[in-house]
């Protein structure tokens, strides 16, 4: 089962969170099976997103999609890093 970990620096978590929540259906349409959101204890505008994917191909499509780019822009994301992982 593939997973992804994303580190996102946001300008304002209060702006980011509603966009993140609204994007749930969009993530599922790309094969996301489950999503967890975390905030850095000392820097609350640094978030980590952990997603379990149905398959690696769909996860790659998601991270290359205009849907994700638009959601990040609407959310006020400043910087983002994405990693695709396999369980070992």
Secondary structure, 3 states (H helix, E strand, C coil): CEEEEEEEEECCHHHHHHHHHHCHHHHHHCCEEEEEEEECCCCCCEEEEEEEECCHHHHHHHHHCHHHHHHHHHHCEEEEEEEEEECC
